Amino acid sequence: MPTAESEAKVKTKVRFEELLKTHSDLMREKKKLKKKLVRSEENISIHLVAPNVNM
C-alpha cells in the first residue's frame, strides 16, 4: 500500500506544479497586457494634449 500512496502523492505534486506554472504564465501575460494598456493610454493622453499646447 505505501506504493499507492506514493503514486498518489507524486501525481498530486505533478498536477500542482502544472497548475502553478499555468497560473504563473497567466499572471505574467496579465502584467504584460496591463503595461501595454498603460503605455497606450499615455500615448493617447500625449496626443490629446500636444495639439492644444502648439496653439
RAHU-V645651 format. One record per residue. PSI is psi as a letter, one per 20 degrees, with the letter a starting at -180 (none if undefined). NEAR is the number of other ideal C-beta (glycine too) atoms within 8 Angstrom. D_LAST is the distance of its C-alpha to the last C-alpha in Angstrom with 1 decimal. Layout:
BEGIN
<<PSI | NEAR | D_LAST> <PSI | NEAR | D_LAST>>
END
This chain:
BEGIN
<<h | 4 | 82.4> <h | 5 | 80.4> <g | 6 | 79.2> <g | 7 | 77.7> <g | 8 | 75.9> <g | 8 | 74.5> <g | 8 | 73.3> <g | 8 | 71.6> <g | 8 | 69.9> <g | 8 | 68.8> <g | 8 | 67.4> <g | 8 | 65.6> <g | 8 | 64.2> <g | 8 | 63.0> <g | 8 | 61.4> <g | 8 | 59.7> <h | 8 | 58.3> <g | 8 | 57.0> <g | 8 | 55.3> <g | 8 | 53.8> <g | 8 | 52.5> <g | 8 | 51.0> <g | 8 | 49.4> <g | 8 | 48.0> <g | 8 | 46.6> <g | 8 | 44.9> <h | 8 | 43.4> <g | 8 | 42.1> <h | 8 | 40.5> <g | 8 | 39.0> <g | 8 | 37.4> <g | 8 | 36.0> <h | 8 | 34.4> <g | 8 | 33.0> <g | 8 | 31.3> <g | 8 | 29.9> <g | 8 | 28.6> <g | 8 | 26.9> <g | 8 | 25.3> <h | 8 | 24.1> <h | 8 | 22.7> <g | 8 | 20.9> <g | 8 | 19.4> <g | 8 | 18.3> <g | 8 | 16.7> <g | 8 | 14.8> <h | 8 | 13.6> <h | 8 | 12.6> <h | 8 | 10.7> <g | 8 | 9.2> <h | 8 | 6.9> <h | 7 | 5.6> <h | 6 | 5.5> <i | 5 | 3.8> <none | 4 | 0.0>>
END
